[in-house]
């Protein structure tokens, strides 16, 4: 490699954003890790300076890859100002992909009052409809729930399709209520966590999360639902503990 080419490579490497793994614990603590891997029911966290340590996977709420400063993050569900949509259940809003789990999705969506087409798009992004899917982060089942979230939702059998979808739709309903039916915020919170959305006042500038929201919005069109408010996305503060 010539000297100029080598200098160019070094400049590009120096300019490239550093890849980080953000391990988010149930209590809200965030650890930046050099690496991670699931070892049974534990998570091994690699330290930036070398070495590693193990934590109980049930304590981990989220793991978000690639913390990068994404310039001008503007992912919207429609044109113009962000819009809140009525994403409650409607008989004419069916699951999108004609899968063996459509009846389960429709039943649980109706039970919790959530748009069934949204649920189906989210499942496609999370597991591609593989009920025994396990991510390298430790998320499990059709809706890829982390053990900490599964425990909070009383989900003891994450690979049971009905139980997994029931818990995941219940969680999605919580997010819809918390973020006032703004689809881009709800999807970002499902991926990166509610605290991250509240901290940034919108979609967190994580490459993974931005890509996740864009991917789902390319399959699923919330504008087909009735718009209920044309307002900037509001971020509702978490309720204080009793």
C-alpha positions as CSV (number, residue, x, y, z in Angstrom):
1,X,0.0,0.0,0.0
2,X,1.4,3.4,-0.9
3,X,2.1,6.1,1.7
4,X,-0.8,8.3,0.6
5,X,-3.2,5.4,0.5
6,X,-2.1,4.4,4.0
7,X,-2.6,7.9,5.3
8,X,-6.0,8.0,3.8
9,X,-7.0,4.7,5.5
10,X,-5.7,6.0,8.8
11,X,-7.7,9.3,8.5
12,X,-10.9,7.4,7.6
13,X,-10.4,5.0,10.5
14,X,-9.9,7.9,12.9
15,X,-13.0,9.7,11.5
16,X,-15.2,6.6,11.8
17,X,-17.5,6.6,14.8
18,X,-16.6,4.2,17.5
19,X,-18.8,1.2,18.0
20,X,-20.2,0.8,21.5
21,X,-22.4,-1.6,23.2
22,X,-24.8,0.0,25.7
23,X,-26.0,-2.5,28.4
24,X,-29.0,-1.0,30.1
25,X,-30.0,-2.5,33.4
26,X,-33.5,-2.6,35.0
27,X,-32.7,0.1,37.5
28,X,-31.7,2.5,34.7
29,X,-27.9,2.1,34.9
30,X,-26.1,2.2,31.6
31,X,-22.8,0.5,31.0
32,X,-20.7,1.0,27.8
33,X,-19.1,-2.3,27.0
34,X,-16.4,-3.2,24.5
35,X,-18.3,-6.5,23.8
36,X,-20.8,-8.9,25.3
37,X,-22.0,-12.5,25.0
38,X,-24.7,-14.5,26.6
39,X,-23.4,-17.4,28.7
40,X,-26.3,-19.5,29.8
41,X,-28.5,-17.3,31.9
42,X,-25.7,-14.7,32.4
43,X,-24.3,-11.9,30.3
44,X,-20.5,-11.5,30.0
45,X,-19.7,-7.8,29.6
46,X,-16.3,-7.0,28.1
47,X,-14.6,-3.9,29.5
48,X,-13.0,-1.3,27.2
49,X,-9.7,-1.6,29.1
50,X,-9.7,-5.3,29.0
51,X,-11.2,-8.1,31.2
52,X,-14.8,-8.9,31.7
53,X,-17.5,-9.7,34.3
54,X,-20.7,-11.6,34.5
55,X,-24.1,-10.4,35.4
56,X,-27.5,-12.1,35.7
57,X,-29.3,-11.7,32.3
58,X,-32.6,-11.1,34.1
59,X,-31.2,-7.8,35.3
60,X,-30.6,-6.5,31.8
61,X,-33.4,-4.5,30.3
62,X,-31.8,-3.7,26.9
63,X,-28.6,-4.0,24.9
64,X,-28.3,-1.4,22.1
65,X,-25.5,-1.6,19.5
66,X,-23.7,1.2,17.8
67,X,-24.1,4.4,19.8
68,X,-23.3,7.0,17.2
69,X,-24.2,10.6,16.7
70,X,-26.6,10.4,13.7
71,X,-26.9,13.9,12.3
72,X,-30.5,15.3,12.1
73,X,-32.4,12.2,13.1
74,X,-35.8,12.7,11.6
75,X,-37.7,9.5,11.2
76,X,-41.4,10.2,10.9
77,X,-44.4,8.1,10.2
78,X,-45.8,10.5,7.6
79,X,-45.1,13.8,5.8
80,X,-44.6,17.1,7.6
81,X,-45.0,17.3,11.3
82,X,-45.0,14.1,13.4
83,X,-48.6,12.9,13.9
84,X,-50.2,10.8,16.5
85,X,-52.4,8.0,15.1
86,X,-55.2,6.0,16.5
87,X,-53.3,2.7,16.8
88,X,-56.0,0.9,18.8
89,X,-57.5,-2.3,17.5
90,X,-59.8,-2.2,14.4
91,X,-61.3,-5.1,12.6
92,X,-60.1,-3.8,9.2
93,X,-56.5,-3.5,10.3
94,X,-55.3,-7.1,9.8
95,X,-51.9,-8.7,10.3
96,X,-49.8,-8.0,7.2
97,X,-47.9,-11.1,6.2
98,X,-50.3,-14.1,6.1
99,X,-48.4,-16.2,8.7
100,X,-49.5,-19.1,10.9
101,X,-49.6,-16.7,13.8
102,X,-52.1,-14.3,12.4
103,X,-55.0,-15.6,14.6
104,X,-52.9,-15.3,17.7
105,X,-51.8,-11.8,16.8
106,X,-55.4,-10.7,16.0
107,X,-56.8,-12.2,19.2
108,X,-54.1,-10.6,21.5
109,X,-54.3,-7.3,19.6
110,X,-58.0,-7.2,20.1
111,X,-57.7,-8.1,23.8
112,X,-55.3,-5.3,24.5
113,X,-56.7,-2.8,22.0
114,X,-53.6,-2.6,19.8
115,X,-53.4,-2.3,16.0
116,X,-52.8,-5.9,14.7
117,X,-50.9,-4.7,11.7
118,X,-48.4,-2.9,13.9
119,X,-47.9,-6.1,16.0
120,X,-47.3,-8.2,12.9
121,X,-44.7,-5.7,11.5
122,X,-42.9,-5.6,14.8
123,X,-42.7,-9.4,15.0
124,X,-41.3,-9.5,11.5
125,X,-38.5,-7.1,12.5
126,X,-37.8,-8.9,15.8
127,X,-37.8,-12.6,14.9
128,X,-39.1,-13.0,11.4
129,X,-41.8,-15.2,12.8
130,X,-39.4,-17.7,14.3
131,X,-41.0,-18.7,17.7
132,X,-37.8,-20.2,19.1
133,X,-35.6,-17.3,18.0
134,X,-32.9,-16.3,20.5
135,X,-30.8,-13.2,19.7
136,X,-27.2,-12.8,20.7
137,X,-28.4,-10.3,23.3
138,X,-30.6,-13.0,25.0
139,X,-34.0,-11.8,23.7
140,X,-36.4,-14.7,23.1
141,X,-39.4,-15.7,21.1
142,X,-41.6,-14.1,18.5
143,X,-41.5,-10.7,20.0
144,X,-37.9,-11.0,21.3
145,X,-38.5,-10.1,24.9
146,X,-35.5,-9.8,27.2
147,X,-35.6,-11.9,30.4
148,X,-36.0,-8.8,32.5
149,X,-39.0,-7.6,30.5
150,X,-40.5,-11.2,30.4
151,X,-40.2,-11.4,34.2
152,X,-42.0,-8.1,34.7
153,X,-44.8,-9.2,32.3
154,X,-45.0,-12.6,34.1
155,X,-43.9,-14.5,31.0
156,X,-42.5,-17.8,32.1
157,X,-42.6,-19.6,28.8
158,X,-41.0,-17.2,26.2
159,X,-41.0,-19.8,23.4
160,X,-44.7,-20.4,23.7
161,X,-46.1,-18.4,20.7
162,X,-49.4,-17.4,22.4
163,X,-47.8,-16.5,25.7
164,X,-45.0,-14.5,24.0
165,X,-47.3,-12.5,21.8
166,X,-49.6,-11.9,24.7
167,X,-46.8,-10.4,26.8
168,X,-45.3,-8.5,23.9
169,X,-48.7,-6.9,22.9
170,X,-49.3,-6.0,26.5
171,X,-45.9,-4.2,26.6
172,X,-46.7,-2.5,23.2
173,X,-50.0,-1.3,24.7
174,X,-48.0,0.3,27.6
175,X,-45.7,2.1,25.1
176,X,-48.7,3.3,23.0
177,X,-50.2,4.9,26.1
178,X,-46.9,6.3,27.4
179,X,-45.9,7.9,24.1
180,X,-49.4,9.1,23.0
181,X,-49.7,6.8,19.9
182,X,-46.7,8.4,18.1
183,X,-45.5,5.3,16.1
184,X,-41.9,6.4,15.7
185,X,-41.5,6.9,19.4
186,X,-43.3,3.6,20.3
187,X,-41.0,1.7,18.0
188,X,-37.9,3.4,19.2
189,X,-38.9,2.6,22.8
190,X,-39.5,-1.0,22.0
191,X,-36.0,-1.2,20.6
192,X,-33.9,1.1,22.8
193,X,-36.1,1.4,25.9
194,X,-38.4,4.1,27.2
195,X,-35.7,5.9,29.2
196,X,-33.6,6.4,26.1
197,X,-36.5,8.0,24.2
198,X,-37.3,10.2,27.2
199,X,-33.6,11.2,27.6
200,X,-33.3,12.3,24.0
201,X,-36.8,13.7,23.6
202,X,-37.4,11.5,20.6
203,X,-35.7,8.7,18.7
204,X,-32.3,8.0,20.3
205,X,-29.3,8.6,17.9
206,X,-28.3,4.9,17.9
207,X,-27.7,3.5,14.4
208,X,-29.5,0.3,15.3
209,X,-32.6,2.1,16.6
210,X,-32.8,4.5,13.7
211,X,-32.5,1.6,11.2
212,X,-35.1,-0.4,13.2
213,X,-37.7,2.3,13.0
214,X,-37.1,3.0,9.3
215,X,-37.3,-0.7,8.5
216,X,-40.7,-1.2,10.2
217,X,-42.2,2.0,8.7
218,X,-41.2,0.7,5.3
219,X,-43.5,-2.3,5.8
220,X,-46.3,-0.8,7.8
221,X,-48.1,2.5,7.1
222,X,-49.7,4.1,10.2
223,X,-51.3,6.7,8.0
224,X,-53.8,4.1,7.0
225,X,-55.2,4.6,10.5
226,X,-57.2,7.6,11.4
227,X,-55.0,10.5,12.6
228,X,-56.1,11.8,16.0
229,X,-53.8,14.7,16.4
230,X,-51.3,16.7,14.3
231,X,-48.8,17.7,17.0
232,X,-45.1,17.3,17.7
233,X,-44.3,14.1,19.5
234,X,-44.7,14.6,23.2
235,X,-42.7,12.4,25.6
236,X,-44.7,11.6,28.7
237,X,-42.7,11.4,31.9
238,X,-42.7,8.1,33.7
239,X,-45.1,8.0,36.6
240,X,-43.5,8.4,40.0
241,X,-43.4,5.4,42.2
242,X,-46.1,5.3,44.8
